[in-house]
């Protein structure tokens, strides 16, 4: 059965890629970010990318792009920009215009009338305005004829080598049961995917080095490296940001798993000399090879978090960040390096998206009396 999807606020296409891996045909995507749109168009040839503000996108435009009629779309997916809800935004709140972009998503739900809806966001949405946004989202979906449930999912529980929490709203206007994916890793069975499981086969690059298109340093080991490599024979986006000498001097004092606390006091940035030892726990953090990555943000800046390579004295590359987000290696990011980091950090990890998509497939199959069985092409060992 041909399952179809359209992705709003698609960015570079992490959620689209997850749904594609689950067998969906993602037929259209929209985003205002021009660089992300170029990445999306290059990596999702089956989809028509419609650039520009979502306020300017009419349902008819999406239906024409997808070749569908009202009510034919299987699932509308997407994550309205999350900065207004993020705990990293200390001015977060309903006053931020971005906090109301979910209403544009709802407008298009009304116009498209998909069978299923999936909306993703940061967990900060739960606490803002005493949870009123969550209640409003569910109530508005209800007015459109959708039953909606929400759940916070941990990316690491699904094989992603990163601590990442996201809230997912799943809704349907069918009479199928709403299901969320069951965790598969950590305490649920398969060991967590570690940082080294994710990047251990990549070649070393020096601080500031740009080797261009390069090759792998070793044969793939473990299911995760086989998954991200697929049939790829070359690497893209694997150049290291250039850190200044003062930061390189600081990095030499930070052991694996260490942080700013390991830097001699007189070498700390002026602002951090005033910090309590309990503050800024992730700043100037060096990743542990056999641990999970911290949340990959839109700026893998060592001043922000634990983005120092486990072994080398440098910040992680875009490709390493993409590996930690579970993007396949064939997925090439375009734009400036800054734009590439933004695209990676804003994305839903494809493996997490895939598990959500598979949960919808199972629910749909049960609804139609088919045996859910196991989906083909499972990537986890």
C-alpha atoms as one frame of an Amber mdcrd trajectory, in Angstrom:
protein
   0.000   0.000   0.000   1.344   3.421  -0.976   1.527   5.602   2.139   1.900
   9.347   1.640   3.199  12.209   3.793   3.735  15.957   3.609   6.243  17.680
   5.916   5.691  21.198   7.277   8.588  23.134   8.827  10.642  20.379   7.189
  14.101  21.926   7.556  16.713  19.669   6.016  14.336  16.730   6.343  15.166
  14.571   9.354  11.539  13.660  10.019  10.903  13.163   6.300  13.880  10.809
   6.131  12.549   8.804   9.082   9.160   8.425   7.408  10.833   7.524   4.111
  12.776   4.766   5.879   9.460   3.457   7.205   8.102   3.166   3.660   6.241
   6.460   3.266   6.336   8.524   0.101   7.029  12.071   1.290   5.584  14.135
  -1.539   6.038  17.749  -0.423   7.810  19.861   2.167   7.764  23.476   3.276
  10.215  25.647   5.183  11.230  29.282   5.277  14.963  28.459   5.591  16.460
  28.731   2.106  19.643  26.753   2.807  17.700  23.973   4.513  15.368  23.948
   1.534  18.249  23.344  -0.847  19.390  20.420   1.295  15.834  19.092   1.421
  15.342  19.338  -2.330  18.625  17.518  -2.979  17.992  14.720  -0.488  14.264
  14.181  -1.116  13.919  13.945  -4.895  10.418  12.486  -4.623   9.174  15.567
  -2.757   8.372  19.031  -4.091   9.907  21.692  -1.865   7.800  24.813  -1.385
   9.926  27.571   0.105   8.709  30.546   2.072   6.732  31.425   5.161   4.036
  28.940   6.078   1.556  31.823   6.274   1.880  32.056   2.486   1.257  28.348
   1.871  -2.299  27.401   0.923  -3.591  23.826   1.219  -4.172  23.778  -2.540
  -0.474  24.421  -3.134   0.494  21.358  -1.112  -2.186  19.184  -2.699  -1.096
  20.212  -6.202   2.540  19.498  -5.353   1.648  16.077  -3.956  -0.888  15.185
  -6.641  -3.564  14.495  -4.025  -7.104  15.563  -3.247  -8.533  16.729   0.060
  -8.697  13.793   2.472  -6.313  11.533   0.529  -3.109  12.357   2.425  -2.148
   9.665   4.922  -0.132  11.789   7.356   0.836  15.424   7.798   4.067  15.707
   9.761   6.156  18.581  11.051   7.579  20.527  13.944   6.775  24.240  14.266
   9.949  26.172  15.218  10.728  25.338  18.805  12.880  28.251  19.955   9.933
  29.950  21.657   9.494  26.874  23.875  13.120  25.851  24.394  14.670  25.905
  27.856  17.689  27.482  26.127  15.544  30.540  25.359  15.320  32.424  28.638
  12.711  34.820  27.203  10.471  31.983  26.055   6.748  32.515  26.209   3.494
  32.994  24.366   4.515  36.545  23.450   7.025  35.118  20.956   5.421  35.048
  17.489   6.972  31.636  16.882   4.849  30.207  19.695   1.765  30.600  17.527
   3.043  28.939  14.368   1.303  25.732  15.403  -1.912  27.558  14.432  -0.632
  27.636  10.848  -0.091  23.894  11.075  -3.710  23.541  12.247  -4.907  25.735
   9.374  -3.314  23.361   6.900  -4.655  20.317   8.726  -8.134  21.746   8.203
  -7.460  22.319   4.512  -5.756  18.995   3.787  -7.773  16.713   6.093  -5.042
  14.050   6.402  -5.898  10.731   7.996  -3.099  11.170  10.565  -1.168  14.080
  12.010   2.234  14.095  13.720   3.574  17.248  15.349   6.903  17.398  17.183
   8.385  19.960  19.538  10.745  20.490  22.449   9.604  19.413  25.899   9.641
  23.028  27.091   6.225  23.350  25.501   4.823  21.364  28.436   5.762  23.858
  31.122   5.188  27.165  29.350   2.003  28.984  30.396   1.272  26.139  32.834
   0.810  23.670  30.004  -1.912  25.677  28.305  -0.299  25.317  24.871  -0.524
  21.519  25.052  -4.168  21.747  26.072  -4.849  24.256  23.308  -3.182  22.122
  20.647  -5.216  19.048  21.609  -8.449  21.030  21.861  -7.916  22.632  18.440
  -7.211  19.247  16.860 -10.390  17.985  18.489 -12.378  20.789  16.880 -11.097
  19.536  13.524 -12.247  15.988  14.236  -8.964  14.452  15.429  -8.278  12.380
  18.501  -4.809  13.375  19.686  -2.415  11.986  22.293   1.028  13.229  23.236
   4.135  11.630  24.693   7.706  12.636  25.432  10.119  10.333  23.608  13.825
   9.893  24.368  15.900   9.579  21.215  18.471   7.340  22.918  15.749   4.773
  23.647  15.489   4.192  19.896  19.155   3.770  18.987  20.126   7.430  18.540
  23.516   8.042  20.256  22.323  11.217  21.944  20.362  12.404  24.954  17.443
  14.156  23.314  13.891  14.623  24.598  11.049  15.632  22.302   7.280  15.748
  22.658   5.221  14.137  19.897   1.554  14.740  19.219  -0.044  11.930  17.188
  -3.624  12.248  16.043  -6.060  10.572  13.694  -9.531  11.085  12.300  -9.823
   7.331  11.675 -11.047   4.905  14.311  -7.582   3.341  14.652  -5.904   3.198
  18.048  -3.195   5.817  18.545   0.115   4.110  19.296   3.530   5.411  20.255
   6.715   3.457  19.525   7.981   1.117  22.216  11.567   1.840  23.353  14.155
  -0.639  22.125  17.490   0.405  23.664  19.109   0.849  27.060  17.054  -0.796
  29.785  14.642  -1.999  27.101  17.036  -4.463  25.470  19.712  -3.459  22.962
  22.552  -1.440  24.558  22.554   2.307  23.950  24.389   3.455  20.842  27.492
   5.274  22.062  29.395   8.214  20.632  32.139   5.891  19.412  29.618   3.488
  17.913  28.499   6.498  15.891  31.752   8.186  14.832  34.552   5.681  15.492
  35.029   4.848  11.796  35.436   8.464  10.688  38.891   9.797   9.802  40.645
  12.157  12.184  40.776  15.779  11.058  42.787  18.487  12.729  41.435  21.721
  14.178  40.349  23.907  11.246  41.108  21.224   8.657  38.849  20.829   5.624
  39.746  17.639   3.734  36.873  18.078   1.286  35.259  14.860   0.125  37.090
  12.093   1.931  36.949   8.356   2.647  36.398   6.252   5.736  39.137   5.450
   8.228  37.977   1.905   8.990  35.504  -0.764   8.019  32.058  -0.385   9.613
  31.564  -2.010  12.999  28.201  -2.688  14.558  24.693  -2.170  13.260  24.781
   1.608  13.618  27.800   2.226  11.381  26.341  -0.167   8.819  23.077   1.773
   8.996  24.557   5.265   8.543  27.006   4.183   5.855  24.641   2.119   3.754
  26.179   2.029   0.282  28.111   5.283   0.717  31.760   5.229  -0.347  32.707
   8.818   0.467  32.227  11.368   3.227  30.913  14.912   2.991  30.641  17.713
   5.581  33.594  16.410   7.608  35.628  19.574   8.165  36.517  20.860  11.629
  35.740  24.387  12.838  38.830  26.465  13.579  39.274  27.205  17.265  41.593
  29.972  18.387  44.795  29.274  20.304  43.302  30.309  23.641  40.619  27.613
  23.296  43.117  25.001  22.129  45.156  25.709  25.255  42.043  25.178  27.378
  41.114  21.932  25.616  44.443  20.338  26.493  43.400  20.324  30.157  40.033
  18.622  29.585  40.043  14.813  29.833  37.477  12.545  28.219  34.197  13.213
  29.996  35.605  16.392  31.534  34.385  19.968  31.260  35.186  23.601  32.091
  35.945  22.561  35.677  39.148  20.935  34.456  40.491  24.156  32.968  42.897
  26.074  35.255  41.076  29.019  36.798  43.345  31.639  35.282  42.604  30.245
  31.791  38.811  30.411  32.073  36.821  33.017  30.132  36.127  36.040  32.324
  32.429  35.271  32.686  33.032  31.691  33.768  35.418  32.737  36.534  32.326
  33.997  38.349  30.370  30.775  37.844  29.483  28.342  40.582  30.922  24.877
  40.236  27.369  23.610  39.774  26.697  25.922  36.827  27.245  25.393  33.097
  27.618  21.648  33.497  28.024  20.965  29.756  30.237  23.886  28.774  33.647
  22.977  27.402  32.593  19.358  27.704  34.553  16.567  26.067  32.433  13.649
  24.899  32.915  10.164  26.299  33.560   7.554  23.642  31.428   5.009  25.449
  28.671   7.368  26.543  25.854   9.293  24.908  26.238  12.679  23.308  24.531
  15.676  24.860  21.688  17.181  22.819  22.956  18.339  19.436  21.977  21.997
  19.125  22.024  24.369  16.166  25.476  25.548  17.135  27.972  22.890  18.216
  29.949  25.546  20.046  32.215  24.347  22.849  31.067  27.357  24.889  27.508
  25.944  24.783  27.931  22.277  25.534  29.896  19.049  25.286  30.940  19.304
  21.653  34.639  18.523  22.010  35.814  15.395  20.189  36.486  12.499  22.602
  40.134  12.150  21.557  41.157  15.130  19.445  41.463  18.738  20.598  38.782
  20.206  18.357  35.048  20.699  18.034  32.982  18.053  16.254  32.341  18.359
  12.519  28.975  18.692  10.809  29.230  15.038   9.753  29.931  13.929  13.303
  26.937  15.953  14.506  24.850  14.370  11.751  26.002  10.902  12.840  24.925
  11.725  16.402  21.536  12.699  14.946  21.330   9.390  12.965  21.475  10.965
   9.496  22.778   8.560   6.822  26.135   9.482   5.284  24.662   9.984   1.815
  22.711  12.901   3.263  24.744  15.916   2.157  24.128  19.285   3.831  24.527
  22.426   1.728  25.037  26.071   2.630  27.648  27.675   4.870  29.087  25.646
   7.725  27.002  27.677  10.162  23.864  26.885   8.132  24.787  23.208   8.053
  25.084  23.002  11.846  21.684  24.722  12.138  20.116  22.197   9.768  21.500
  19.260  11.727  20.618  20.649  15.149  17.059  21.606  14.190  16.248  18.177
  12.803  14.284  15.316  14.247  16.703  12.348  14.347  15.670  10.150  11.409
  15.778   6.991  13.528  13.373   8.534  16.017  11.116   9.672  13.182  11.238
   6.209  11.683  10.028   4.617  14.909   7.131   7.076  15.124   6.226   6.337
  11.504   6.352   2.594  12.107   3.999   2.980  15.079   1.474   4.666  12.772
   1.893   1.894  10.221   1.220  -0.741  12.881  -1.851   1.093  14.119  -3.158
   1.412  10.551  -2.566  -2.256   9.803  -4.412  -3.328  12.936  -7.220  -0.972
  11.952  -7.521  -2.682   8.569  -7.309  -6.177   9.998  -3.822  -6.947   8.720
  -1.129  -8.566  10.814   1.343  -5.851  11.824   4.289  -8.243  11.806   7.728
  -6.721  11.482   8.499  -3.992   9.006  11.097  -4.777   6.422  14.560  -3.310
   6.735  14.815  -2.964  10.526  18.088  -1.226  11.303  18.542  -2.217  14.944
  20.299  -5.456  15.744
